[in-house]
């Protein structure tokens, strides 16, 4: 009888220890970016729709930019004119004409200043195009459409990529968990098909504890090629036994 009681107690203790090995946490998409224009303007083009797959650098929206495009053209003409003037002056100087070094330097300066002003105009035009910062899927256009005024630094397009996900937990900083960068972990998380078990690798352990709670952030990365695990999904994680 005593043996059975002791055995039951040992099993319960082992079960409790096993439960303690698990740490609850949340999934986060590797990319979840709310993109915005750095300048104000009126939308002239919406080049994507929600659910579209986009590539890094792809144009998503454009603001009206006729004035900026004309300024780029004007500066291009100024660059061309100043370059030709500089080259004529340079050739005359080389032939021994009545051109001083100071005059040649001034012509060159005018040309180079025109180049800089053209680059500035091109940069202003570029700021009126919203580009994808990474590969992903358009999740939200924030109900924006052509002809609407857009304020600077206001979310216009949300791009999400769940091909790779992070699973983040917070553990007691005084707890000996064994979590270290490179260690393999087992993660059980809710998905479209119910609970799903995946393997991951620790890629970040916070070097400092949170001052208020004394918790340490631990993050693992895992692949999610079918996209069935969503950002924000709850789950739990523990270390895999070393082989």
N, C-alpha and C positions, 0 to 999 in steps of 0.2 A: 504493500500500500504506500509506504513512505517513498519507495523507489519510483512508483508511478507519479506521485506528487512532485518529487524532485525533477523527474523527466519533463512533466508538464510545465513546471516553472522555467526550466531551461529552454524549452521550446518557445514559451511566451517571451522570454528575454531575447532570444535570437530573433524572433519576429519583430520585436520592438526596435532592435538594433537595425534590422533590415529596413524598417519604415523610416528610421532616422537617416538612412543613407540617401533617401530621396529628398530633393529640395524643389519646392514649387516655384514656378516662374512664368514668364510670358514670352511669346514669339514676337519677333519684329522683322519686317522685310529688310533685306539688305539695302534696298533703295526705297525711300518714301519721301519724295521731294515735292513741296508746293512751290512752284516757280512763279516769278513775278517780273514785270517790266521795271527797270530802274527809273523810267521816266513816265510822265503822264501822256495820254493821247487818246485817240479814238480808234477802235478796232476796225481795220479794213479787211483783214483775212483771218478766218479760223480754219486752219489747214488739217485739223484732225477731229475725230469724234471720240466720245468715251468708249473705251474698249479696244481702241487701236493699239497695235504694237508699234513702238517707235524705237529709233536708234539714237545713240548719243550724237548730238550735234544737229539733229533733224529740226527743221523749222516747224513750230507748232502754231504760232499766231504772229500777226504783224499789225503794227499801228500805221495809221496814215503817215506817209513819209515823203510826199511830193516836194515839200520845201527842202528837206534834208538831201534828197536825191539831186535837186537842182544845185544845191551848194557844193556837192561832190563834183558835179559837172563843171561848175564855175572854177573850182580850185584846180581841176585837171587842166583846164585851159590856161590858167595862170602858171601852172608848173611847166607846161609845154612852151609857153611864150618866154618865160624867164630862163628856161634851159637853152633855148635857141639864142637868146640874147647873150647869155654867158659864153656859149660856144663860139659865136661870132667874135666876141671880145677876146676870147682866149686865142683864137686863130690870128687875129690882128696883132696881139701882143707877141705871139711867137714869130710873126713875120717882121718884127721890129717896128711896127707902127707906133703912132703917137698915143699909146695906151700905157698908163702907169700901173705898177703892181697894185696900188691902192684901188684903182678903178676896177681892175680884174677881181680883186678880193670882194669888192662891193657887189659886183654882178653875181659872183658865186654865192654870196650870202643871201641875196634876194631869191635866187633859185632854191637854195636849201630851205629857206623860210617858207617858200611856197609849198615845198614837199611836206613839211611838217603840218602846215595848215590843211593840206589835202588829207593827210592821215587823220587829223582831228575831225574833219568833216565826215570821213568814212566811219570813224568810231561812233559819231553821233547817229549816223544812219543805222549802224549795226545794233545800237541800243534799242531800236524800234522793232527788232525781230526777236521773238522768244524762242530759244533753242532748248532741246532736251539735254539735260545734264548727264544723262546715263541711259542705257537701254532699259526698256520697261514697257508698261501698259498704261495708257491714259485712264485714270480712274475718275477724274472730276474736272469739269470745265467751269465750275462755279456759276453755271447759268449765264455765262457771257456769250454774246453773239455780235455779229457785225454791226457797226454803227454805235455801239455803246462806248461811253467814256470809261477809261480805265485809270485808276489812281496809281501812282508809283508805289512799288513795294507792297502791292496788294495781291494775294494769291490769284492766279489766273488759270493755271493748269497743274494738276497733281499727277505725278508719274510714280508708279509703284512697280517694283521688281521683286518677285518672291521666288525666283529660281534658286537663290541662296537666302537663307534666313538665319537670324541670330536668336538664340534662346538665352534669356538673362535671368539669373537668380541673385538673391542677396542672402548672404550667410553671416552668422555671428562671427565677428572678427577674431574672437578667442577660440572658435571651434576649429579643430584639426580635421579639415575636410579632405585634404589631399588633392584638391583642385589646383592644377598648375598648367601653364601653357603647353599645349601639345598632347595632353592626356586625352584619351578617348572616353566618350560618355554615351550613355543610353538615355534617350529622351522619349517620353510618352506624352503625346499632345493630341488635342482634339482636331479632327480634320473633317472634310466633307463626307468621308466614309466612316466616321466614328473615331474611336481612339486609334492612334497610329504610333508605332514604335520606330524610331529612326536612330541612326548613329551619327554622332557629331564629334567635334574636336574643340577643346578649349583654346580660344585664341586671344583671350584677354582676362587677366586677373588684376583688379584695381590695386595699385601700389599703396594706396592709403584708404583708411576706413572713413565712412561718413561720420562727421564730427557729432551729429545729433543722435544717430541711432547706433553707432558702433558697428554697422554692417559693412561688409565687403562685397563689391559687385563682381560677379563672375559671368563670363559670356562665352557661349559655344557657338560654332557655326556648323550648319548642316545643309545638305542639298535638298531641294524641293522642286524637282523638274516638272512634276505634273501640276504644281500650283494648288494642290488640294489643302495644304496647310496655310491658313490665312494669318496675316499680320495681326497681332493682338490676341491670338489663340492662347488659352491657358494650358499648362501642362506641368510636368515634373521631370527632374533630371537626376542622374546619379552616375558615379564613375563606373566604367567597365573594369572588371577584374583584370589585372595584368596577366598576360599569358606567359 
